[in-house]
């Protein structure tokens, strides 16, 4: 029987971080090779796992250590995962905005040994400034 690794609230909050799967802590800051600042982390059910900066090393570790169960580690920017809820609340639960909301606003998706960036680029792969390669999912086809 498959046990989900990525469960709602698994990283707690900034003031009460829990868990450290993939070496992540809620509210973490990364200064070296940072790819996203204060991003929201979600599972494929659209449930928030935690939030914080993610570096190149974090992306690589998550992709390497994520179980083979087909789970998705989805990353949204801070505006779509936090600020939008505080300024324009549309009845969404900030901890569980749902898969439709999360896929509409996703910036990155991590699977076991696979990294994706949601982008309008016509390229198949894009490099992050840190040199990490992401396969491109076109925004129109993805959302």
C-alpha positions, 0 to 999 in steps of 0.5 A, a space after each residue: 500500500 502506497 503511503 503519501 510522503 507529501 501531506 497537508 501542513 507537514 512542515 508546520 509554520 514559520 513559528 512552529 516548523 515540523 518535519 524536515 523531509 528533503 532537508 526543508 524547514 517552513 520559512 527557510 531562507 536560502 541565499 546561495 543558488 536560490 531559485 524561488 523566494 518565499 514560495 508556497 509548497 503544495 501536493 497534487 491535491 492542492 494542499 499546502 505543505 509549507 513555504 520558504 526559499 528553495 535553492 538549486 540543491 533543494 530542487 535536486 534533493 526533492 527530485 532525488 528523494 521523492 518516492 516513486 508513488 507519482 506524487 508531485 511537489 508543486 511550487 507557487 510564488 509568494 504572491 499566489 501562495 500567500 499575498 493573494 489570500 490576504 488581499 483578495 480572499 475569494 473563499 479559498 482555504 489558504 491551506 487547501 486552495 485545491 488542485 485547480 488553483 494550484 495548477 493555475 498558478 504553479 511555477 515549478 513541479 517536481 517529480 521523482 528525477 524530473 524537474 519542470 518549469 511552467 513557462 511560455 518558452 518554446 524551448 523544451 528545456 530552460 536553464 535556471 541562473 544556477 545552471 539547473 535544467 528544467 523541462 518546460 511545460 507550456 502554460 497553455 497546455 498545462 493549465 
